[in-house]
Amino acid sequence: MSKLIIIIFFFIFSNLSIAGSKCQMEWNALKNVQTQLRHQSTQRLRDKEHSKHSEYQECRKGNKNQHSKTRRYSDSDKAKLSQNKKPIKYKKYSSTISKVNVKGLFTGKKQQAWLDYYRPNKECKRPKTTQKFSKCLQKTDLETKKFEKLWAENNAPPSIVLGVD
């Protein structure tokens, strides 16, 4: 008698565990699509989520008693599937050469001379704090003033002397 109770007890709980895991694949598929939706929301993913949700609900209600990983399609089903699929349209990638306009402190030869004269140190190329950024700006301003003075001395126009015979 005790063996019969154990067998019945085992049978009841094994059926519950089988029923619980019966829809696990549908649940996992639904959660996977929902995770993708969190990162990128497209109409295709929303439609896929809707279909996976319907599959999961059908499984829970018991409308889909047998689930197999490989589904066998009849010839009419294959024809319907091929009709429903839309061809994938890819966008053509066109590279465009962008025209970058960088404004410098100066123009022409003076700008080139400035670029040759001033080389910022590593810390000033990518300052980590606002304090370092501020110090780099002050240093650049100071160097700009020095450069202006040197440029004025070296590139001054020749003086014109009037009234000399």
Chimera marker file (.cmm) of the C-alpha trace (Angstrom):
<marker_set name="trace">
<marker id="1" x="0.000" y="0.000" z="0.000" r="1" g="1" b="0" radius="0.5"/>
<marker id="2" x="2.798" y="2.461" z="0.837" r="1" g="1" b="0" radius="0.5"/>
<marker id="3" x="4.449" y="1.718" z="-2.528" r="1" g="1" b="0" radius="0.5"/>
<marker id="4" x="1.223" y="2.648" z="-4.285" r="1" g="1" b="0" radius="0.5"/>
<marker id="5" x="1.047" y="5.982" z="-2.427" r="1" g="1" b="0" radius="0.5"/>
<marker id="6" x="4.668" y="6.732" z="-3.308" r="1" g="1" b="0" radius="0.5"/>
<marker id="7" x="4.028" y="5.917" z="-6.977" r="1" g="1" b="0" radius="0.5"/>
<marker id="8" x="0.905" y="8.125" z="-7.063" r="1" g="1" b="0" radius="0.5"/>
<marker id="9" x="2.760" y="10.917" z="-5.256" r="1" g="1" b="0" radius="0.5"/>
<marker id="10" x="5.657" y="10.648" z="-7.721" r="1" g="1" b="0" radius="0.5"/>
<marker id="11" x="3.281" y="10.615" z="-10.688" r="1" g="1" b="0" radius="0.5"/>
<marker id="12" x="1.435" y="13.784" z="-9.536" r="1" g="1" b="0" radius="0.5"/>
<marker id="13" x="4.585" y="15.837" z="-8.914" r="1" g="1" b="0" radius="0.5"/>
<marker id="14" x="6.366" y="14.646" z="-12.045" r="1" g="1" b="0" radius="0.5"/>
<marker id="15" x="3.378" y="15.755" z="-14.164" r="1" g="1" b="0" radius="0.5"/>
<marker id="16" x="3.445" y="19.196" z="-12.533" r="1" g="1" b="0" radius="0.5"/>
<marker id="17" x="7.142" y="19.608" z="-13.213" r="1" g="1" b="0" radius="0.5"/>
<marker id="18" x="6.696" y="18.474" z="-16.824" r="1" g="1" b="0" radius="0.5"/>
<marker id="19" x="3.804" y="20.895" z="-17.272" r="1" g="1" b="0" radius="0.5"/>
<marker id="20" x="5.897" y="23.733" z="-15.820" r="1" g="1" b="0" radius="0.5"/>
<marker id="21" x="8.804" y="23.107" z="-18.163" r="1" g="1" b="0" radius="0.5"/>
<marker id="22" x="6.569" y="22.435" z="-21.156" r="1" g="1" b="0" radius="0.5"/>
<marker id="23" x="6.394" y="26.128" z="-22.066" r="1" g="1" b="0" radius="0.5"/>
<marker id="24" x="9.906" y="27.001" z="-20.942" r="1" g="1" b="0" radius="0.5"/>
<marker id="25" x="11.213" y="27.251" z="-24.520" r="1" g="1" b="0" radius="0.5"/>
<marker id="26" x="8.439" y="29.676" z="-25.478" r="1" g="1" b="0" radius="0.5"/>
<marker id="27" x="9.099" y="31.716" z="-22.337" r="1" g="1" b="0" radius="0.5"/>
<marker id="28" x="12.839" y="31.902" z="-23.035" r="1" g="1" b="0" radius="0.5"/>
<marker id="29" x="12.209" y="32.916" z="-26.649" r="1" g="1" b="0" radius="0.5"/>
<marker id="30" x="9.830" y="35.676" z="-25.508" r="1" g="1" b="0" radius="0.5"/>
<marker id="31" x="12.319" y="36.991" z="-22.943" r="1" g="1" b="0" radius="0.5"/>
<marker id="32" x="15.098" y="36.954" z="-25.530" r="1" g="1" b="0" radius="0.5"/>
<marker id="33" x="13.068" y="39.103" z="-27.926" r="1" g="1" b="0" radius="0.5"/>
<marker id="34" x="12.103" y="41.469" z="-25.091" r="1" g="1" b="0" radius="0.5"/>
<marker id="35" x="15.782" y="41.882" z="-24.204" r="1" g="1" b="0" radius="0.5"/>
<marker id="36" x="16.539" y="42.767" z="-27.818" r="1" g="1" b="0" radius="0.5"/>
<marker id="37" x="13.686" y="45.287" z="-27.751" r="1" g="1" b="0" radius="0.5"/>
<marker id="38" x="15.247" y="47.061" z="-24.773" r="1" g="1" b="0" radius="0.5"/>
<marker id="39" x="18.363" y="47.726" z="-26.809" r="1" g="1" b="0" radius="0.5"/>
<marker id="40" x="16.776" y="48.436" z="-30.185" r="1" g="1" b="0" radius="0.5"/>
<marker id="41" x="13.115" y="49.008" z="-30.872" r="1" g="1" b="0" radius="0.5"/>
<marker id="42" x="12.081" y="48.159" z="-34.413" r="1" g="1" b="0" radius="0.5"/>
<marker id="43" x="8.783" y="47.147" z="-35.947" r="1" g="1" b="0" radius="0.5"/>
<marker id="44" x="10.194" y="43.736" z="-36.832" r="1" g="1" b="0" radius="0.5"/>
<marker id="45" x="11.143" y="43.090" z="-33.190" r="1" g="1" b="0" radius="0.5"/>
<marker id="46" x="7.746" y="44.296" z="-31.946" r="1" g="1" b="0" radius="0.5"/>
<marker id="47" x="6.015" y="41.909" z="-34.372" r="1" g="1" b="0" radius="0.5"/>
<marker id="48" x="8.310" y="39.091" z="-33.290" r="1" g="1" b="0" radius="0.5"/>
<marker id="49" x="7.563" y="39.807" z="-29.625" r="1" g="1" b="0" radius="0.5"/>
<marker id="50" x="3.833" y="39.736" z="-30.354" r="1" g="1" b="0" radius="0.5"/>
<marker id="51" x="4.092" y="36.343" z="-32.074" r="1" g="1" b="0" radius="0.5"/>
<marker id="52" x="6.305" y="34.883" z="-29.309" r="1" g="1" b="0" radius="0.5"/>
<marker id="53" x="3.854" y="36.154" z="-26.694" r="1" g="1" b="0" radius="0.5"/>
<marker id="54" x="0.977" y="34.497" z="-28.557" r="1" g="1" b="0" radius="0.5"/>
<marker id="55" x="2.915" y="31.226" z="-28.770" r="1" g="1" b="0" radius="0.5"/>
<marker id="56" x="3.625" y="31.341" z="-25.053" r="1" g="1" b="0" radius="0.5"/>
<marker id="57" x="-0.019" y="32.035" z="-24.193" r="1" g="1" b="0" radius="0.5"/>
<marker id="58" x="-1.184" y="29.199" z="-26.456" r="1" g="1" b="0" radius="0.5"/>
<marker id="59" x="1.237" y="26.857" z="-24.738" r="1" g="1" b="0" radius="0.5"/>
<marker id="60" x="0.065" y="27.933" z="-21.283" r="1" g="1" b="0" radius="0.5"/>
<marker id="61" x="-3.568" y="27.397" z="-22.246" r="1" g="1" b="0" radius="0.5"/>
<marker id="62" x="-2.700" y="23.946" z="-23.529" r="1" g="1" b="0" radius="0.5"/>
<marker id="63" x="-3.562" y="24.660" z="-27.163" r="1" g="1" b="0" radius="0.5"/>
<marker id="64" x="-0.091" y="23.596" z="-28.158" r="1" g="1" b="0" radius="0.5"/>
<marker id="65" x="0.319" y="20.266" z="-26.441" r="1" g="1" b="0" radius="0.5"/>
<marker id="66" x="3.349" y="19.042" z="-28.325" r="1" g="1" b="0" radius="0.5"/>
<marker id="67" x="6.306" y="21.193" z="-29.047" r="1" g="1" b="0" radius="0.5"/>
<marker id="68" x="9.137" y="19.889" z="-31.141" r="1" g="1" b="0" radius="0.5"/>
<marker id="69" x="12.253" y="21.707" z="-32.163" r="1" g="1" b="0" radius="0.5"/>
<marker id="70" x="11.991" y="20.488" z="-35.734" r="1" g="1" b="0" radius="0.5"/>
<marker id="71" x="8.657" y="21.129" z="-37.316" r="1" g="1" b="0" radius="0.5"/>
<marker id="72" x="7.698" y="19.240" z="-40.434" r="1" g="1" b="0" radius="0.5"/>
<marker id="73" x="5.936" y="21.325" z="-43.021" r="1" g="1" b="0" radius="0.5"/>
<marker id="74" x="3.687" y="20.042" z="-45.713" r="1" g="1" b="0" radius="0.5"/>
<marker id="75" x="4.111" y="21.264" z="-49.286" r="1" g="1" b="0" radius="0.5"/>
<marker id="76" x="1.180" y="23.686" z="-48.887" r="1" g="1" b="0" radius="0.5"/>
<marker id="77" x="2.703" y="25.077" z="-45.676" r="1" g="1" b="0" radius="0.5"/>
<marker id="78" x="6.027" y="25.602" z="-47.436" r="1" g="1" b="0" radius="0.5"/>
<marker id="79" x="4.309" y="27.478" z="-50.234" r="1" g="1" b="0" radius="0.5"/>
<marker id="80" x="2.511" y="29.712" z="-47.713" r="1" g="1" b="0" radius="0.5"/>
<marker id="81" x="5.764" y="30.422" z="-45.855" r="1" g="1" b="0" radius="0.5"/>
<marker id="82" x="7.619" y="31.381" z="-48.995" r="1" g="1" b="0" radius="0.5"/>
<marker id="83" x="4.757" y="33.715" z="-50.021" r="1" g="1" b="0" radius="0.5"/>
<marker id="84" x="4.695" y="35.474" z="-46.635" r="1" g="1" b="0" radius="0.5"/>
<marker id="85" x="8.409" y="36.251" z="-46.558" r="1" g="1" b="0" radius="0.5"/>
<marker id="86" x="9.312" y="39.649" z="-47.845" r="1" g="1" b="0" radius="0.5"/>
<marker id="87" x="12.681" y="40.072" z="-49.481" r="1" g="1" b="0" radius="0.5"/>
<marker id="88" x="15.216" y="41.887" z="-47.364" r="1" g="1" b="0" radius="0.5"/>
<marker id="89" x="16.017" y="45.318" z="-48.688" r="1" g="1" b="0" radius="0.5"/>
<marker id="90" x="19.479" y="46.585" z="-47.925" r="1" g="1" b="0" radius="0.5"/>
<marker id="91" x="20.314" y="50.246" z="-47.960" r="1" g="1" b="0" radius="0.5"/>
<marker id="92" x="23.165" y="51.211" z="-50.204" r="1" g="1" b="0" radius="0.5"/>
<marker id="93" x="26.058" y="52.669" z="-48.303" r="1" g="1" b="0" radius="0.5"/>
<marker id="94" x="27.232" y="55.813" z="-49.903" r="1" g="1" b="0" radius="0.5"/>
<marker id="95" x="30.392" y="57.308" z="-48.574" r="1" g="1" b="0" radius="0.5"/>
<marker id="96" x="30.457" y="61.034" z="-48.604" r="1" g="1" b="0" radius="0.5"/>
<marker id="97" x="33.596" y="62.992" z="-48.197" r="1" g="1" b="0" radius="0.5"/>
<marker id="98" x="32.864" y="65.553" z="-45.562" r="1" g="1" b="0" radius="0.5"/>
<marker id="99" x="34.417" y="68.938" z="-45.833" r="1" g="1" b="0" radius="0.5"/>
<marker id="100" x="35.777" y="69.824" z="-42.449" r="1" g="1" b="0" radius="0.5"/>
<marker id="101" x="36.297" y="73.481" z="-41.753" r="1" g="1" b="0" radius="0.5"/>
<marker id="102" x="38.595" y="74.035" z="-38.812" r="1" g="1" b="0" radius="0.5"/>
<marker id="103" x="39.084" y="77.583" z="-37.660" r="1" g="1" b="0" radius="0.5"/>
<marker id="104" x="42.466" y="78.448" z="-36.293" r="1" g="1" b="0" radius="0.5"/>
<marker id="105" x="43.710" y="81.432" z="-34.370" r="1" g="1" b="0" radius="0.5"/>
<marker id="106" x="45.335" y="82.904" z="-37.468" r="1" g="1" b="0" radius="0.5"/>
<marker id="107" x="45.145" y="82.612" z="-41.251" r="1" g="1" b="0" radius="0.5"/>
<marker id="108" x="47.544" y="81.735" z="-44.027" r="1" g="1" b="0" radius="0.5"/>
<marker id="109" x="51.281" y="81.684" z="-43.366" r="1" g="1" b="0" radius="0.5"/>
<marker id="110" x="50.780" y="82.970" z="-39.854" r="1" g="1" b="0" radius="0.5"/>
<marker id="111" x="48.550" y="79.983" z="-39.009" r="1" g="1" b="0" radius="0.5"/>
<marker id="112" x="51.147" y="77.539" z="-40.348" r="1" g="1" b="0" radius="0.5"/>
<marker id="113" x="53.866" y="79.316" z="-38.388" r="1" g="1" b="0" radius="0.5"/>
<marker id="114" x="51.700" y="79.062" z="-35.245" r="1" g="1" b="0" radius="0.5"/>
<marker id="115" x="51.191" y="75.325" z="-35.789" r="1" g="1" b="0" radius="0.5"/>
<marker id="116" x="54.942" y="74.900" z="-36.199" r="1" g="1" b="0" radius="0.5"/>
<marker id="117" x="55.644" y="77.031" z="-33.110" r="1" g="1" b="0" radius="0.5"/>
<marker id="118" x="53.117" y="75.678" z="-30.590" r="1" g="1" b="0" radius="0.5"/>
<marker id="119" x="52.895" y="72.024" z="-29.629" r="1" g="1" b="0" radius="0.5"/>
<marker id="120" x="50.596" y="71.282" z="-26.661" r="1" g="1" b="0" radius="0.5"/>
<marker id="121" x="51.798" y="68.673" z="-24.194" r="1" g="1" b="0" radius="0.5"/>
<marker id="122" x="49.980" y="65.354" z="-23.634" r="1" g="1" b="0" radius="0.5"/>
<marker id="123" x="47.959" y="66.622" z="-20.676" r="1" g="1" b="0" radius="0.5"/>
<marker id="124" x="46.555" y="69.479" z="-22.748" r="1" g="1" b="0" radius="0.5"/>
<marker id="125" x="45.471" y="67.285" z="-25.656" r="1" g="1" b="0" radius="0.5"/>
<marker id="126" x="42.926" y="65.480" z="-23.468" r="1" g="1" b="0" radius="0.5"/>
<marker id="127" x="42.655" y="67.158" z="-20.074" r="1" g="1" b="0" radius="0.5"/>
<marker id="128" x="41.071" y="64.994" z="-17.394" r="1" g="1" b="0" radius="0.5"/>
<marker id="129" x="39.775" y="67.759" z="-15.146" r="1" g="1" b="0" radius="0.5"/>
<marker id="130" x="38.440" y="71.260" z="-15.601" r="1" g="1" b="0" radius="0.5"/>
<marker id="131" x="41.374" y="72.616" z="-13.607" r="1" g="1" b="0" radius="0.5"/>
<marker id="132" x="43.864" y="71.124" z="-16.093" r="1" g="1" b="0" radius="0.5"/>
<marker id="133" x="41.735" y="72.416" z="-18.969" r="1" g="1" b="0" radius="0.5"/>
<marker id="134" x="41.825" y="75.907" z="-17.473" r="1" g="1" b="0" radius="0.5"/>
<marker id="135" x="45.622" y="75.764" z="-17.010" r="1" g="1" b="0" radius="0.5"/>
<marker id="136" x="46.031" y="74.604" z="-20.611" r="1" g="1" b="0" radius="0.5"/>
<marker id="137" x="43.931" y="77.524" z="-21.860" r="1" g="1" b="0" radius="0.5"/>
<marker id="138" x="46.039" y="79.955" z="-19.835" r="1" g="1" b="0" radius="0.5"/>
<marker id="139" x="49.237" y="78.400" z="-21.208" r="1" g="1" b="0" radius="0.5"/>
<marker id="140" x="47.887" y="78.629" z="-24.776" r="1" g="1" b="0" radius="0.5"/>
<marker id="141" x="46.987" y="82.293" z="-24.265" r="1" g="1" b="0" radius="0.5"/>
<marker id="142" x="50.467" y="83.027" z="-22.922" r="1" g="1" b="0" radius="0.5"/>
<marker id="143" x="52.129" y="81.216" z="-25.833" r="1" g="1" b="0" radius="0.5"/>
<marker id="144" x="49.857" y="83.072" z="-28.280" r="1" g="1" b="0" radius="0.5"/>
<marker id="145" x="51.031" y="86.425" z="-26.909" r="1" g="1" b="0" radius="0.5"/>
<marker id="146" x="54.687" y="85.348" z="-27.207" r="1" g="1" b="0" radius="0.5"/>
<marker id="147" x="54.086" y="84.183" z="-30.773" r="1" g="1" b="0" radius="0.5"/>
<marker id="148" x="52.358" y="87.457" z="-31.709" r="1" g="1" b="0" radius="0.5"/>
<marker id="149" x="55.387" y="89.393" z="-30.450" r="1" g="1" b="0" radius="0.5"/>
<marker id="150" x="57.843" y="87.169" z="-32.379" r="1" g="1" b="0" radius="0.5"/>
<marker id="151" x="55.729" y="87.374" z="-35.544" r="1" g="1" b="0" radius="0.5"/>
<marker id="152" x="55.572" y="91.154" z="-35.331" r="1" g="1" b="0" radius="0.5"/>
<marker id="153" x="59.379" y="91.371" z="-34.935" r="1" g="1" b="0" radius="0.5"/>
<marker id="154" x="60.268" y="88.931" z="-37.721" r="1" g="1" b="0" radius="0.5"/>
<marker id="155" x="57.615" y="89.872" z="-40.250" r="1" g="1" b="0" radius="0.5"/>
<marker id="156" x="57.433" y="93.626" z="-39.868" r="1" g="1" b="0" radius="0.5"/>
<marker id="157" x="57.146" y="95.443" z="-43.173" r="1" g="1" b="0" radius="0.5"/>
<marker id="158" x="60.257" y="97.329" z="-44.207" r="1" g="1" b="0" radius="0.5"/>
<marker id="159" x="60.189" y="100.883" z="-43.037" r="1" g="1" b="0" radius="0.5"/>
<marker id="160" x="59.686" y="103.554" z="-45.639" r="1" g="1" b="0" radius="0.5"/>
<marker id="161" x="61.904" y="106.542" z="-45.422" r="1" g="1" b="0" radius="0.5"/>
<marker id="162" x="60.495" y="109.643" z="-47.085" r="1" g="1" b="0" radius="0.5"/>
<marker id="163" x="62.418" y="112.636" z="-48.317" r="1" g="1" b="0" radius="0.5"/>
<marker id="164" x="65.758" y="110.910" z="-48.662" r="1" g="1" b="0" radius="0.5"/>
<marker id="165" x="67.585" y="111.550" z="-51.938" r="1" g="1" b="0" radius="0.5"/>
<link id1="1" id2="2" r="1" g="1" b="0" radius="0.2"/>
<link id1="2" id2="3" r="1" g="1" b="0" radius="0.2"/>
<link id1="3" id2="4" r="1" g="1" b="0" radius="0.2"/>
<link id1="4" id2="5" r="1" g="1" b="0" radius="0.2"/>
<link id1="5" id2="6" r="1" g="1" b="0" radius="0.2"/>
<link id1="6" id2="7" r="1" g="1" b="0" radius="0.2"/>
<link id1="7" id2="8" r="1" g="1" b="0" radius="0.2"/>
<link id1="8" id2="9" r="1" g="1" b="0" radius="0.2"/>
<link id1="9" id2="10" r="1" g="1" b="0" radius="0.2"/>
<link id1="10" id2="11" r="1" g="1" b="0" radius="0.2"/>
<link id1="11" id2="12" r="1" g="1" b="0" radius="0.2"/>
<link id1="12" id2="13" r="1" g="1" b="0" radius="0.2"/>
<link id1="13" id2="14" r="1" g="1" b="0" radius="0.2"/>
<link id1="14" id2="15" r="1" g="1" b="0" radius="0.2"/>
<link id1="15" id2="16" r="1" g="1" b="0" radius="0.2"/>
<link id1="16" id2="17" r="1" g="1" b="0" radius="0.2"/>
<link id1="17" id2="18" r="1" g="1" b="0" radius="0.2"/>
<link id1="18" id2="19" r="1" g="1" b="0" radius="0.2"/>
<link id1="19" id2="20" r="1" g="1" b="0" radius="0.2"/>
<link id1="20" id2="21" r="1" g="1" b="0" radius="0.2"/>
<link id1="21" id2="22" r="1" g="1" b="0" radius="0.2"/>
<link id1="22" id2="23" r="1" g="1" b="0" radius="0.2"/>
<link id1="23" id2="24" r="1" g="1" b="0" radius="0.2"/>
<link id1="24" id2="25" r="1" g="1" b="0" radius="0.2"/>
<link id1="25" id2="26" r="1" g="1" b="0" radius="0.2"/>
<link id1="26" id2="27" r="1" g="1" b="0" radius="0.2"/>
<link id1="27" id2="28" r="1" g="1" b="0" radius="0.2"/>
<link id1="28" id2="29" r="1" g="1" b="0" radius="0.2"/>
<link id1="29" id2="30" r="1" g="1" b="0" radius="0.2"/>
<link id1="30" id2="31" r="1" g="1" b="0" radius="0.2"/>
<link id1="31" id2="32" r="1" g="1" b="0" radius="0.2"/>
<link id1="32" id2="33" r="1" g="1" b="0" radius="0.2"/>
<link id1="33" id2="34" r="1" g="1" b="0" radius="0.2"/>
<link id1="34" id2="35" r="1" g="1" b="0" radius="0.2"/>
<link id1="35" id2="36" r="1" g="1" b="0" radius="0.2"/>
<link id1="36" id2="37" r="1" g="1" b="0" radius="0.2"/>
<link id1="37" id2="38" r="1" g="1" b="0" radius="0.2"/>
<link id1="38" id2="39" r="1" g="1" b="0" radius="0.2"/>
<link id1="39" id2="40" r="1" g="1" b="0" radius="0.2"/>
<link id1="40" id2="41" r="1" g="1" b="0" radius="0.2"/>
<link id1="41" id2="42" r="1" g="1" b="0" radius="0.2"/>
<link id1="42" id2="43" r="1" g="1" b="0" radius="0.2"/>
<link id1="43" id2="44" r="1" g="1" b="0" radius="0.2"/>
<link id1="44" id2="45" r="1" g="1" b="0" radius="0.2"/>
<link id1="45" id2="46" r="1" g="1" b="0" radius="0.2"/>
<link id1="46" id2="47" r="1" g="1" b="0" radius="0.2"/>
<link id1="47" id2="48" r="1" g="1" b="0" radius="0.2"/>
<link id1="48" id2="49" r="1" g="1" b="0" radius="0.2"/>
<link id1="49" id2="50" r="1" g="1" b="0" radius="0.2"/>
<link id1="50" id2="51" r="1" g="1" b="0" radius="0.2"/>
<link id1="51" id2="52" r="1" g="1" b="0" radius="0.2"/>
<link id1="52" id2="53" r="1" g="1" b="0" radius="0.2"/>
<link id1="53" id2="54" r="1" g="1" b="0" radius="0.2"/>
<link id1="54" id2="55" r="1" g="1" b="0" radius="0.2"/>
<link id1="55" id2="56" r="1" g="1" b="0" radius="0.2"/>
<link id1="56" id2="57" r="1" g="1" b="0" radius="0.2"/>
<link id1="57" id2="58" r="1" g="1" b="0" radius="0.2"/>
<link id1="58" id2="59" r="1" g="1" b="0" radius="0.2"/>
<link id1="59" id2="60" r="1" g="1" b="0" radius="0.2"/>
<link id1="60" id2="61" r="1" g="1" b="0" radius="0.2"/>
<link id1="61" id2="62" r="1" g="1" b="0" radius="0.2"/>
<link id1="62" id2="63" r="1" g="1" b="0" radius="0.2"/>
<link id1="63" id2="64" r="1" g="1" b="0" radius="0.2"/>
<link id1="64" id2="65" r="1" g="1" b="0" radius="0.2"/>
<link id1="65" id2="66" r="1" g="1" b="0" radius="0.2"/>
<link id1="66" id2="67" r="1" g="1" b="0" radius="0.2"/>
<link id1="67" id2="68" r="1" g="1" b="0" radius="0.2"/>
<link id1="68" id2="69" r="1" g="1" b="0" radius="0.2"/>
<link id1="69" id2="70" r="1" g="1" b="0" radius="0.2"/>
<link id1="70" id2="71" r="1" g="1" b="0" radius="0.2"/>
<link id1="71" id2="72" r="1" g="1" b="0" radius="0.2"/>
<link id1="72" id2="73" r="1" g="1" b="0" radius="0.2"/>
<link id1="73" id2="74" r="1" g="1" b="0" radius="0.2"/>
<link id1="74" id2="75" r="1" g="1" b="0" radius="0.2"/>
<link id1="75" id2="76" r="1" g="1" b="0" radius="0.2"/>
<link id1="76" id2="77" r="1" g="1" b="0" radius="0.2"/>
<link id1="77" id2="78" r="1" g="1" b="0" radius="0.2"/>
<link id1="78" id2="79" r="1" g="1" b="0" radius="0.2"/>
<link id1="79" id2="80" r="1" g="1" b="0" radius="0.2"/>
<link id1="80" id2="81" r="1" g="1" b="0" radius="0.2"/>
<link id1="81" id2="82" r="1" g="1" b="0" radius="0.2"/>
<link id1="82" id2="83" r="1" g="1" b="0" radius="0.2"/>
<link id1="83" id2="84" r="1" g="1" b="0" radius="0.2"/>
<link id1="84" id2="85" r="1" g="1" b="0" radius="0.2"/>
<link id1="85" id2="86" r="1" g="1" b="0" radius="0.2"/>
<link id1="86" id2="87" r="1" g="1" b="0" radius="0.2"/>
<link id1="87" id2="88" r="1" g="1" b="0" radius="0.2"/>
<link id1="88" id2="89" r="1" g="1" b="0" radius="0.2"/>
<link id1="89" id2="90" r="1" g="1" b="0" radius="0.2"/>
<link id1="90" id2="91" r="1" g="1" b="0" radius="0.2"/>
<link id1="91" id2="92" r="1" g="1" b="0" radius="0.2"/>
<link id1="92" id2="93" r="1" g="1" b="0" radius="0.2"/>
<link id1="93" id2="94" r="1" g="1" b="0" radius="0.2"/>
<link id1="94" id2="95" r="1" g="1" b="0" radius="0.2"/>
<link id1="95" id2="96" r="1" g="1" b="0" radius="0.2"/>
<link id1="96" id2="97" r="1" g="1" b="0" radius="0.2"/>
<link id1="97" id2="98" r="1" g="1" b="0" radius="0.2"/>
<link id1="98" id2="99" r="1" g="1" b="0" radius="0.2"/>
<link id1="99" id2="100" r="1" g="1" b="0" radius="0.2"/>
<link id1="100" id2="101" r="1" g="1" b="0" radius="0.2"/>
<link id1="101" id2="102" r="1" g="1" b="0" radius="0.2"/>
<link id1="102" id2="103" r="1" g="1" b="0" radius="0.2"/>
<link id1="103" id2="104" r="1" g="1" b="0" radius="0.2"/>
<link id1="104" id2="105" r="1" g="1" b="0" radius="0.2"/>
<link id1="105" id2="106" r="1" g="1" b="0" radius="0.2"/>
<link id1="106" id2="107" r="1" g="1" b="0" radius="0.2"/>
<link id1="107" id2="108" r="1" g="1" b="0" radius="0.2"/>
<link id1="108" id2="109" r="1" g="1" b="0" radius="0.2"/>
<link id1="109" id2="110" r="1" g="1" b="0" radius="0.2"/>
<link id1="110" id2="111" r="1" g="1" b="0" radius="0.2"/>
<link id1="111" id2="112" r="1" g="1" b="0" radius="0.2"/>
<link id1="112" id2="113" r="1" g="1" b="0" radius="0.2"/>
<link id1="113" id2="114" r="1" g="1" b="0" radius="0.2"/>
<link id1="114" id2="115" r="1" g="1" b="0" radius="0.2"/>
<link id1="115" id2="116" r="1" g="1" b="0" radius="0.2"/>
<link id1="116" id2="117" r="1" g="1" b="0" radius="0.2"/>
<link id1="117" id2="118" r="1" g="1" b="0" radius="0.2"/>
<link id1="118" id2="119" r="1" g="1" b="0" radius="0.2"/>
<link id1="119" id2="120" r="1" g="1" b="0" radius="0.2"/>
<link id1="120" id2="121" r="1" g="1" b="0" radius="0.2"/>
<link id1="121" id2="122" r="1" g="1" b="0" radius="0.2"/>
<link id1="122" id2="123" r="1" g="1" b="0" radius="0.2"/>
<link id1="123" id2="124" r="1" g="1" b="0" radius="0.2"/>
<link id1="124" id2="125" r="1" g="1" b="0" radius="0.2"/>
<link id1="125" id2="126" r="1" g="1" b="0" radius="0.2"/>
<link id1="126" id2="127" r="1" g="1" b="0" radius="0.2"/>
<link id1="127" id2="128" r="1" g="1" b="0" radius="0.2"/>
<link id1="128" id2="129" r="1" g="1" b="0" radius="0.2"/>
<link id1="129" id2="130" r="1" g="1" b="0" radius="0.2"/>
<link id1="130" id2="131" r="1" g="1" b="0" radius="0.2"/>
<link id1="131" id2="132" r="1" g="1" b="0" radius="0.2"/>
<link id1="132" id2="133" r="1" g="1" b="0" radius="0.2"/>
<link id1="133" id2="134" r="1" g="1" b="0" radius="0.2"/>
<link id1="134" id2="135" r="1" g="1" b="0" radius="0.2"/>
<link id1="135" id2="136" r="1" g="1" b="0" radius="0.2"/>
<link id1="136" id2="137" r="1" g="1" b="0" radius="0.2"/>
<link id1="137" id2="138" r="1" g="1" b="0" radius="0.2"/>
<link id1="138" id2="139" r="1" g="1" b="0" radius="0.2"/>
<link id1="139" id2="140" r="1" g="1" b="0" radius="0.2"/>
<link id1="140" id2="141" r="1" g="1" b="0" radius="0.2"/>
<link id1="141" id2="142" r="1" g="1" b="0" radius="0.2"/>
<link id1="142" id2="143" r="1" g="1" b="0" radius="0.2"/>
<link id1="143" id2="144" r="1" g="1" b="0" radius="0.2"/>
<link id1="144" id2="145" r="1" g="1" b="0" radius="0.2"/>
<link id1="145" id2="146" r="1" g="1" b="0" radius="0.2"/>
<link id1="146" id2="147" r="1" g="1" b="0" radius="0.2"/>
<link id1="147" id2="148" r="1" g="1" b="0" radius="0.2"/>
<link id1="148" id2="149" r="1" g="1" b="0" radius="0.2"/>
<link id1="149" id2="150" r="1" g="1" b="0" radius="0.2"/>
<link id1="150" id2="151" r="1" g="1" b="0" radius="0.2"/>
<link id1="151" id2="152" r="1" g="1" b="0" radius="0.2"/>
<link id1="152" id2="153" r="1" g="1" b="0" radius="0.2"/>
<link id1="153" id2="154" r="1" g="1" b="0" radius="0.2"/>
<link id1="154" id2="155" r="1" g="1" b="0" radius="0.2"/>
<link id1="155" id2="156" r="1" g="1" b="0" radius="0.2"/>
<link id1="156" id2="157" r="1" g="1" b="0" radius="0.2"/>
<link id1="157" id2="158" r="1" g="1" b="0" radius="0.2"/>
<link id1="158" id2="159" r="1" g="1" b="0" radius="0.2"/>
<link id1="159" id2="160" r="1" g="1" b="0" radius="0.2"/>
<link id1="160" id2="161" r="1" g="1" b="0" radius="0.2"/>
<link id1="161" id2="162" r="1" g="1" b="0" radius="0.2"/>
<link id1="162" id2="163" r="1" g="1" b="0" radius="0.2"/>
<link id1="163" id2="164" r="1" g="1" b="0" radius="0.2"/>
<link id1="164" id2="165" r="1" g="1" b="0" radius="0.2"/>
</marker_set>
